[in-house]
């Protein structure tokens, strides 16, 4: 996987999703089905919190965690970022790569879960995780993977829907206790990190797409000092 990241992926190349996936097959199947059920799951526009927080950053290497159909990855690539986009769903990745090809943009596509991907350590100037569905584990593997990917001087931007972390389990099987929330990341921070933003704010939401009914965001932006 590290070799694939280093080599890059031309804008015209749609990643192969028939094999090579690294992660839990059940998670992949769940998200493949969710994407396959709709011709387009998300709005096709970049997330508002990413636009607000990243607009003033100097472009460098960025990791887009849970890139979905690619709107954030393409927005970043247009602004000069060297983008690596990670996604568990092969259906979503094929759509994202097609959008990049049509736009003439180059993005490295990684078909893997965050914790299983062999990402280069401490090498991304920005790690962006917009509303990620990261499963919670006793060893906080997802939280630690987010932090480990950030280069010295770089930023982790983690955004989630406010109120979800304290919601009750749904009859559908969704239980907030199963997932990682921003507060769990802040608990792991030490003197190597500076918290730049940790707040709840009104969501700047693109029209349409799943999740459009959420009105407020939890925004965590932390910088790695060394």
Buried (B, 14 or more C-beta within 10 A) or exposed (E): BEEBBEEBBEBEBBBEBEEEBBBBEEBBEEBBEBBEEEEEBBBBBBBBBBBBBBEEBEBBBBBBBBBBBBBBBBBBBEBEBBBBBBBBBBBBBBBBBBBBBEBEBBBBBBBBBBBBBEBBEEBBBBBBBBBBBBBBEEEBBBBBBBBBBBBEEBBBBBBBBBEBBEEEEEEEEEEBEEBBBBEBBBEEBEEEBEEEBBEEBEBEBBEEBBBEEBEEBBBBBBBBEE
